[in-house]
Amino acid sequence: MIEPWVYGLDLHADDCSSRPDQGSITNESDNTLSDPDTPLLPMSGKNPTKKNRVGRAAVEFAQRVDICIRKDFADYLDDKDPDTLKFTGPWCCDRHLGNNFILEECFLHKMYTGDDLLRPEKRKRPTQILVRKAVQRKALDNILRTWRFNSHSKHPLRFIRPATFILDDKAIKLLCQLHPSKYTCALDVANVLDETNEWREEWAQVILELIWDYDKDLANPNVEEAEEEEEEDDNNKNVDGVEDENEGETEEVEEIEEIPSLKRSKRSNRIIIPPTCMPVLVNKTNVPLRRTRR
């Protein structure tokens, strides 16, 4: 209920009335505190600690266990009503001897009694959050955005629901930042994004499989290289086939140009071809030009 260091403060070690920065807190006529909330310890720096901010009345309330709590509050508030100290329950408070009232029985955990030793203050180590490497996030981001676009374009409610209903940009960024070990099932994806059960049943498993496939590709870089080599080989084969076809066409065109019966007109770029039954290929350079109107 009360922090242990409060019981170690000395109410009479440092007289607040002797400090010029705090001013006089005592009343010379009746020797009572004029401001019970005045800090017990002097302020230090711009950001004083909790020990420097705690008031004298709060320390007295914690340390003087022989004074009734009702009476202490009444004196603090200057409440002189005759019904202030009356109570209707079996006990007033736990500071009366012989009432068999044990405050610890009202709580689940053990309360501080002053016998526990104060542990030295230690600086807590910052918790290390596992994250994905920065070089791996961009590719996964593109995969998730492409999947979101394709899923939204096929969804029956795409006309009334935007793509962010499936997965918004903030969620994609979060999925790309977290470490792969954070995703063990579809429920983990829904919990990380704080989504509903309905969303989990529809989208979580698909997103999880995308992340798993991406991580498998990263774990097996040789597979990606083999696939890229196969694609390059296929592209080279297609290019070679196109070149062979172009070479055949050029040969046919050259054979046609050797026919002596073909004559080029001087006034136009058209080819004058005599009537014949043999098919003739015309090169693109011989296509008549269109005249532009002025």
C-alpha positions as a Markdown table, in Angstrom:
| # | Residue | x | y | z |
|---|---|---|---|---|
| 1 | Met | 0.0 | 0.0 | 0.0 |
| 2 | Ile | 2.8 | 2.4 | 0.9 |
| 3 | Glu | 6.3 | 2.3 | -0.6 |
| 4 | Pro | 9.0 | 1.2 | 1.8 |
| 5 | Trp | 11.2 | 4.3 | 1.4 |
| 6 | Val | 8.5 | 6.4 | 3.1 |
| 7 | Tyr | 9.1 | 4.7 | 6.4 |
| 8 | Gly | 12.8 | 5.7 | 6.2 |
| 9 | Leu | 12.2 | 9.4 | 6.1 |
| 10 | Asp | 13.0 | 11.4 | 9.2 |
| 11 | Leu | 10.4 | 14.0 | 10.1 |
| 12 | His | 12.7 | 15.8 | 12.5 |
| 13 | Ala | 16.0 | 15.6 | 10.7 |
| 14 | Asp | 15.4 | 18.6 | 8.5 |
| 15 | Asp | 13.4 | 21.5 | 9.8 |
| 16 | Cys | 11.5 | 23.0 | 6.9 |
| 17 | Ser | 11.0 | 26.3 | 8.7 |
| 18 | Ser | 14.8 | 26.9 | 8.6 |
| 19 | Arg | 14.9 | 26.8 | 4.8 |
| 20 | Pro | 14.6 | 30.2 | 3.2 |
| 21 | Asp | 13.4 | 28.9 | -0.1 |
| 22 | Gln | 10.4 | 27.2 | 1.4 |
| 23 | Gly | 9.4 | 29.9 | 3.8 |
| 24 | Ser | 8.0 | 29.4 | 7.3 |
| 25 | Ile | 5.5 | 26.5 | 7.5 |
| 26 | Thr | 4.8 | 26.7 | 11.2 |
| 27 | Asn | 2.5 | 29.0 | 13.1 |
| 28 | Glu | 4.2 | 30.6 | 16.1 |
| 29 | Ser | 1.0 | 31.0 | 18.0 |
| 30 | Asp | -0.1 | 27.4 | 18.3 |
| 31 | Asn | 2.9 | 25.6 | 16.8 |
| 32 | Thr | 0.9 | 23.8 | 14.1 |
| 33 | Leu | 1.6 | 23.4 | 10.4 |
| 34 | Ser | 0.2 | 26.1 | 8.2 |
| 35 | Asp | 0.8 | 24.1 | 5.0 |
| 36 | Pro | 0.9 | 20.3 | 5.7 |
| 37 | Asp | 1.5 | 19.6 | 2.0 |
| 38 | Thr | 4.9 | 21.4 | 2.0 |
| 39 | Pro | 7.6 | 18.9 | 0.7 |
| 40 | Leu | 9.6 | 17.3 | 3.5 |
| 41 | Leu | 12.9 | 17.4 | 1.5 |
| 42 | Pro | 14.3 | 20.3 | -0.4 |
| 43 | Met | 13.7 | 20.6 | -4.1 |
| 44 | Ser | 16.6 | 19.8 | -6.4 |
| 45 | Gly | 16.9 | 20.6 | -10.1 |
| 46 | Lys | 14.1 | 21.1 | -12.6 |
| 47 | Asn | 12.8 | 17.5 | -12.3 |
| 48 | Pro | 12.6 | 16.6 | -8.6 |
| 49 | Thr | 12.1 | 13.0 | -7.6 |
| 50 | Lys | 9.1 | 11.5 | -5.8 |
| 51 | Lys | 11.0 | 11.8 | -2.5 |
| 52 | Asn | 11.4 | 15.5 | -3.0 |
| 53 | Arg | 7.8 | 16.1 | -3.9 |
| 54 | Val | 6.1 | 14.1 | -1.1 |
| 55 | Gly | 4.4 | 16.3 | 1.6 |
| 56 | Arg | 5.0 | 16.2 | 5.3 |
| 57 | Ala | 1.4 | 15.3 | 6.1 |
| 58 | Ala | 1.6 | 12.2 | 3.8 |
| 59 | Val | 4.7 | 11.0 | 5.6 |
| 60 | Glu | 3.2 | 11.6 | 9.0 |
| 61 | Phe | 0.1 | 9.6 | 8.0 |
| 62 | Ala | 2.2 | 6.7 | 6.9 |
| 63 | Gln | 4.6 | 6.6 | 9.9 |
| 64 | Arg | 2.3 | 7.5 | 12.8 |
| 65 | Val | 0.3 | 4.2 | 13.1 |
| 66 | Asp | -1.0 | 5.1 | 16.5 |
| 67 | Ile | -3.3 | 7.8 | 15.3 |
| 68 | Cys | -6.9 | 7.0 | 14.1 |
| 69 | Ile | -7.3 | 7.4 | 10.4 |
| 70 | Arg | -10.6 | 9.2 | 10.8 |
| 71 | Lys | -9.1 | 11.6 | 13.3 |
| 72 | Asp | -6.0 | 12.2 | 11.1 |
| 73 | Phe | -8.2 | 13.1 | 8.1 |
| 74 | Ala | -10.3 | 15.4 | 10.3 |
| 75 | Asp | -7.3 | 17.3 | 11.6 |
| 76 | Tyr | -5.9 | 17.6 | 8.1 |
| 77 | Leu | -9.2 | 19.0 | 6.7 |
| 78 | Asp | -9.9 | 21.0 | 9.9 |
| 79 | Asp | -13.2 | 19.2 | 10.2 |
| 80 | Lys | -14.7 | 19.8 | 13.7 |
| 81 | Asp | -18.1 | 18.3 | 13.1 |
| 82 | Pro | -19.1 | 16.1 | 16.1 |
| 83 | Asp | -20.1 | 13.2 | 13.8 |
| 84 | Thr | -16.7 | 13.1 | 12.1 |
| 85 | Leu | -15.4 | 10.2 | 14.3 |
| 86 | Lys | -18.6 | 8.2 | 14.3 |
| 87 | Phe | -18.8 | 4.9 | 12.3 |
| 88 | Thr | -21.6 | 2.4 | 11.7 |
| 89 | Gly | -19.4 | -0.7 | 10.8 |
| 90 | Pro | -17.8 | -3.1 | 13.2 |
| 91 | Trp | -14.5 | -1.3 | 13.0 |
| 92 | Cys | -13.3 | 2.2 | 12.6 |
| 93 | Cys | -9.9 | 1.4 | 11.1 |
| 94 | Asp | -6.9 | -0.9 | 11.7 |
| 95 | Arg | -5.1 | 1.5 | 14.1 |
| 96 | His | -7.2 | 0.7 | 17.2 |
| 97 | Leu | -5.8 | -1.9 | 19.6 |
| 98 | Gly | -7.9 | -4.9 | 20.5 |
| 99 | Asn | -10.4 | -4.7 | 17.7 |
| 100 | Asn | -9.2 | -7.9 | 16.0 |
| 101 | Phe | -9.1 | -6.2 | 12.6 |
| 102 | Ile | -6.3 | -7.4 | 10.3 |
| 103 | Leu | -6.0 | -5.4 | 7.2 |
| 104 | Glu | -3.8 | -8.0 | 5.4 |
| 105 | Glu | -6.8 | -10.4 | 5.2 |
| 106 | Cys | -8.6 | -7.9 | 2.9 |
| 107 | Phe | -6.0 | -8.3 | 0.2 |
| 108 | Leu | -4.7 | -11.2 | -1.8 |
| 109 | His | -1.0 | -10.4 | -1.6 |
| 110 | Lys | 1.3 | -9.7 | 1.3 |
| 111 | Met | 1.5 | -6.2 | 2.6 |
| 112 | Tyr | 4.7 | -4.4 | 3.5 |
| 113 | Thr | 5.2 | -4.4 | 7.3 |
| 114 | Gly | 8.6 | -2.8 | 7.6 |
| 115 | Asp | 10.5 | -6.1 | 8.0 |
| 116 | Asp | 11.4 | -6.5 | 4.4 |
| 117 | Leu | 14.8 | -5.3 | 3.3 |
| 118 | Leu | 14.9 | -2.6 | 0.7 |
| 119 | Arg | 16.5 | -3.8 | -2.5 |
| 120 | Pro | 19.1 | -1.6 | -4.1 |
| 121 | Glu | 17.9 | 0.3 | -7.1 |
| 122 | Lys | 19.1 | -1.3 | -10.3 |
| 123 | Arg | 18.8 | 0.0 | -13.8 |
| 124 | Lys | 16.5 | -2.2 | -15.8 |
| 125 | Arg | 17.8 | -3.5 | -19.0 |
| 126 | Pro | 15.8 | -2.6 | -22.0 |
| 127 | Thr | 13.8 | -5.5 | -23.4 |
| 128 | Gln | 15.1 | -6.5 | -26.8 |
| 129 | Ile | 12.3 | -6.9 | -29.4 |
| 130 | Leu | 13.2 | -9.2 | -32.3 |
| 131 | Val | 12.7 | -7.5 | -35.6 |
| 132 | Arg | 13.2 | -8.5 | -39.2 |
| 133 | Lys | 16.3 | -7.2 | -41.0 |
| 134 | Ala | 15.8 | -4.0 | -42.8 |
| 135 | Val | 17.0 | -5.4 | -46.2 |
| 136 | Gln | 14.3 | -8.0 | -46.1 |
| 137 | Arg | 11.4 | -5.7 | -45.4 |
| 138 | Lys | 11.0 | -4.0 | -48.8 |
| 139 | Ala | 10.5 | -7.2 | -50.8 |
| 140 | Leu | 7.9 | -8.5 | -48.2 |
| 141 | Asp | 6.2 | -5.1 | -48.4 |
| 142 | Asn | 5.8 | -5.4 | -52.1 |
| 143 | Ile | 4.5 | -9.0 | -51.8 |
| 144 | Leu | 1.8 | -8.0 | -49.3 |
| 145 | Arg | 0.7 | -4.9 | -51.3 |
| 146 | Thr | 0.4 | -6.9 | -54.5 |
| 147 | Trp | -1.6 | -9.6 | -52.7 |
| 148 | Arg | -3.9 | -6.9 | -51.2 |
| 149 | Phe | -4.5 | -5.4 | -54.6 |
| 150 | Asn | -5.4 | -8.8 | -56.2 |
| 151 | Ser | -7.5 | -9.9 | -53.3 |
| 152 | His | -9.5 | -6.6 | -53.3 |
| 153 | Ser | -10.0 | -6.7 | -57.0 |
| 154 | Lys | -11.6 | -10.2 | -56.7 |
| 155 | His | -13.6 | -9.5 | -53.6 |
| 156 | Pro | -17.4 | -9.3 | -54.1 |
| 157 | Leu | -17.6 | -6.2 | -51.8 |
| 158 | Arg | -14.8 | -4.3 | -53.5 |
| 159 | Phe | -17.2 | -1.5 | -54.6 |
| 160 | Ile | -18.2 | -0.5 | -51.1 |
| 161 | Arg | -15.1 | -1.5 | -49.1 |
| 162 | Pro | -11.6 | -0.1 | -49.8 |
| 163 | Ala | -8.5 | -2.2 | -49.9 |
| 164 | Thr | -7.6 | -1.0 | -46.4 |
| 165 | Phe | -10.4 | -3.1 | -45.0 |
| 166 | Ile | -8.3 | -6.1 | -45.8 |
| 167 | Leu | -4.9 | -4.8 | -44.7 |
| 168 | Asp | -4.0 | -1.1 | -44.3 |
| 169 | Asp | -0.5 | 0.4 | -44.8 |
| 170 | Lys | 0.2 | 0.5 | -41.0 |
| 171 | Ala | -0.5 | -3.2 | -40.7 |
| 172 | Ile | 1.7 | -4.0 | -43.6 |
| 173 | Lys | 4.6 | -2.0 | -42.1 |
| 174 | Leu | 4.1 | -3.8 | -38.8 |
| 175 | Leu | 4.1 | -7.3 | -40.4 |
| 176 | Cys | 7.3 | -6.4 | -42.3 |
| 177 | Gln | 9.0 | -5.3 | -39.1 |
| 178 | Leu | 8.3 | -8.2 | -36.8 |
| 179 | His | 10.7 | -11.2 | -36.6 |
| 180 | Pro | 9.5 | -14.4 | -38.4 |
| 181 | Ser | 9.5 | -16.2 | -35.1 |
| 182 | Lys | 6.5 | -14.1 | -34.0 |
| 183 | Tyr | 4.2 | -15.8 | -36.5 |
| 184 | Thr | 3.5 | -19.4 | -35.5 |
| 185 | Cys | -0.2 | -19.6 | -36.4 |
| 186 | Ala | -3.0 | -17.5 | -37.9 |
| 187 | Leu | -4.0 | -16.4 | -34.4 |
| 188 | Asp | -0.7 | -14.7 | -34.0 |
| 189 | Val | -1.3 | -12.6 | -37.1 |
| 190 | Ala | -4.7 | -11.5 | -35.8 |
| 191 | Asn | -3.3 | -10.7 | -32.3 |
| 192 | Val | -0.5 | -8.6 | -33.7 |
| 193 | Leu | -2.8 | -6.5 | -35.8 |
| 194 | Asp | -5.5 | -6.5 | -33.1 |
| 195 | Glu | -8.2 | -7.8 | -35.6 |
| 196 | Thr | -11.5 | -9.6 | -35.1 |
| 197 | Asn | -12.2 | -13.3 | -35.3 |
| 198 | Glu | -14.1 | -12.7 | -38.5 |
| 199 | Trp | -11.1 | -11.1 | -40.1 |
| 200 | Arg | -8.8 | -13.9 | -38.8 |
| 201 | Glu | -11.0 | -16.6 | -40.4 |
| 202 | Glu | -10.9 | -14.8 | -43.8 |
| 203 | Trp | -7.4 | -13.4 | -44.2 |
| 204 | Ala | -5.0 | -14.4 | -41.4 |
| 205 | Gln | -4.1 | -17.8 | -42.8 |
| 206 | Val | -3.4 | -16.4 | -46.3 |
| 207 | Ile | -1.2 | -13.7 | -44.9 |
| 208 | Leu | 0.7 | -16.2 | -42.8 |
| 209 | Glu | 1.4 | -18.5 | -45.8 |
| 210 | Leu | 2.7 | -15.5 | -47.8 |
| 211 | Ile | 5.1 | -14.7 | -45.0 |
| 212 | Trp | 6.2 | -18.3 | -44.6 |
| 213 | Asp | 6.8 | -18.7 | -48.4 |
| 214 | Tyr | 8.9 | -15.5 | -48.4 |
| 215 | Asp | 11.0 | -16.8 | -45.4 |
| 216 | Lys | 11.5 | -20.1 | -47.2 |
| 217 | Asp | 12.8 | -18.3 | -50.3 |
| 218 | Leu | 15.2 | -16.4 | -48.1 |
| 219 | Ala | 16.4 | -19.5 | -46.4 |
| 220 | Asn | 17.0 | -21.2 | -49.8 |
| 221 | Pro | 18.7 | -18.7 | -52.0 |
| 222 | Asn | 20.0 | -21.4 | -54.4 |
| 223 | Val | 16.4 | -22.2 | -55.4 |
| 224 | Glu | 15.9 | -18.6 | -56.5 |
| 225 | Glu | 19.1 | -18.5 | -58.5 |
| 226 | Ala | 18.1 | -21.7 | -60.3 |
| 227 | Glu | 14.7 | -20.3 | -61.2 |
| 228 | Glu | 16.3 | -17.1 | -62.4 |
| 229 | Glu | 18.7 | -19.1 | -64.6 |
| 230 | Glu | 15.8 | -21.1 | -66.1 |
| 231 | Glu | 13.9 | -17.9 | -66.9 |
| 232 | Glu | 17.0 | -16.4 | -68.6 |
| 233 | Asp | 17.5 | -19.6 | -70.7 |
| 234 | Asp | 13.8 | -19.4 | -71.8 |
| 235 | Asn | 14.2 | -15.8 | -72.7 |
| 236 | Asn | 17.3 | -16.5 | -74.7 |
| 237 | Lys | 15.6 | -19.3 | -76.6 |
| 238 | Asn | 12.7 | -17.1 | -77.5 |
| 239 | Val | 15.0 | -14.4 | -78.7 |
| 240 | Asp | 17.0 | -16.9 | -80.8 |
| 241 | Gly | 13.7 | -18.1 | -82.4 |
| 242 | Val | 12.6 | -14.6 | -83.3 |
| 243 | Glu | 16.0 | -13.9 | -84.9 |
| 244 | Asp | 15.8 | -17.1 | -87.0 |
| 245 | Glu | 12.4 | -16.0 | -88.3 |
| 246 | Asn | 13.6 | -12.6 | -89.1 |
| 247 | Glu | 16.5 | -14.0 | -91.0 |
| 248 | Gly | 14.2 | -16.2 | -93.1 |
| 249 | Glu | 12.0 | -13.2 | -94.0 |
| 250 | Thr | 15.0 | -11.1 | -95.0 |
| 251 | Glu | 16.2 | -14.0 | -97.3 |
| 252 | Glu | 12.8 | -14.2 | -99.0 |
| 253 | Val | 12.8 | -10.4 | -99.5 |
| 254 | Glu | 16.2 | -10.5 | -101.0 |
| 255 | Glu | 15.1 | -13.2 | -103.4 |
| 256 | Ile | 12.1 | -11.2 | -104.5 |
| 257 | Glu | 14.3 | -8.1 | -105.2 |
| 258 | Glu | 16.3 | -10.1 | -107.6 |
| 259 | Ile | 13.3 | -10.7 | -109.9 |
| 260 | Pro | 14.0 | -8.5 | -113.0 |
| 261 | Ser | 10.4 | -7.9 | -113.8 |
| 262 | Leu | 10.0 | -5.7 | -110.7 |
| 263 | Lys | 10.4 | -2.0 | -111.5 |
| 264 | Arg | 10.3 | 0.9 | -109.2 |
| 265 | Ser | 8.3 | 4.0 | -110.3 |
| 266 | Lys | 10.2 | 7.3 | -110.3 |
| 267 | Arg | 7.3 | 9.4 | -109.2 |
| 268 | Ser | 6.3 | 7.3 | -106.2 |
| 269 | Asn | 7.6 | 4.7 | -103.8 |
| 270 | Arg | 5.2 | 2.1 | -105.0 |
| 271 | Ile | 6.3 | -1.1 | -106.7 |
| 272 | Ile | 4.9 | -2.0 | -110.1 |
| 273 | Ile | 4.3 | -5.7 | -110.1 |
| 274 | Pro | 3.2 | -7.5 | -113.3 |
| 275 | Pro | 0.3 | -9.8 | -113.1 |
| 276 | Thr | 1.4 | -13.2 | -111.8 |
| 277 | Cys | 0.1 | -16.0 | -109.7 |
| 278 | Met | 3.2 | -16.3 | -107.5 |
| 279 | Pro | 2.8 | -14.7 | -104.1 |
| 280 | Val | 5.1 | -11.7 | -103.5 |
| 281 | Leu | 6.3 | -10.4 | -100.1 |
| 282 | Val | 6.5 | -6.7 | -99.8 |
| 283 | Asn | 9.1 | -5.1 | -97.4 |
| 284 | Lys | 7.9 | -2.4 | -95.0 |
| 285 | Thr | 10.3 | 0.1 | -96.7 |
| 286 | Asn | 8.2 | -0.2 | -99.9 |
| 287 | Val | 4.9 | 0.8 | -98.2 |
| 288 | Pro | 3.6 | 3.9 | -99.9 |
| 289 | Leu | 3.9 | 7.1 | -97.9 |
| 290 | Arg | 0.8 | 9.1 | -97.1 |
| 291 | Arg | 0.8 | 12.7 | -98.1 |
| 292 | Thr | -0.2 | 15.3 | -95.5 |
| 293 | Arg | -2.6 | 17.9 | -96.4 |
| 294 | Arg | -1.5 | 21.5 | -96.1 |
